[in-house]
Amino acid sequence: MRDTIQDEKFFENRINETEDFISKWKTYLSEDREKKHGMELTRASQYCR
């Protein structure tokens, strides 16, 4: 019986770690996309001159 409780705790921790990892990736990707978008805008403005 104790094993299942420990397993549940283990999986809970793993799920939390995975969710943290995913949220970090999401923020990283959105920041990266904003940077790329900014670069594209500056590149476009250079062509327009």
N, C-alpha and C positions, 0 to 999 in steps of 0.2 A: 504493500500500500504506500509506504514512504517513497518508493522508487517513482511511482507515477507523479507524486507531488513534486519531486525534484525535477523530473522530466518536464512537467508543465512550467516550472520556474525557468528551466533552461530554455525552453522554446519561447517563452515570453521575452526573455532577454534577447534571444536571437532575433525575434520579430522587431523588437524596439531598435536593435542595432541596424537591422536592414532598413527600417523606416527612416532612421537618422541618415543612413547612407544615401537613400533615394532622395530625401529632401535636400541634402548637400549637393547632390548631382544636379537636381532641378535648379537650384539657385546658381550653381556654376554655369549651367547651360544657358540660362536666361541672361546672366551677366555677359557671357561670351557672345551671345546673339546681339546684345545691345552694342558691344564693342565693334563687332563686324558691321553692324548697321551704320554705326557712326563713321567707320572707315569708308564704307560705300558712299555715304553722303558727302564726305570730304572729297573723295575721288570724283564723284559726279560734279561737284562744284568746281573742281579744277578743270574738267573738260568744258564746262559751260563758259569759262572766261575767254 
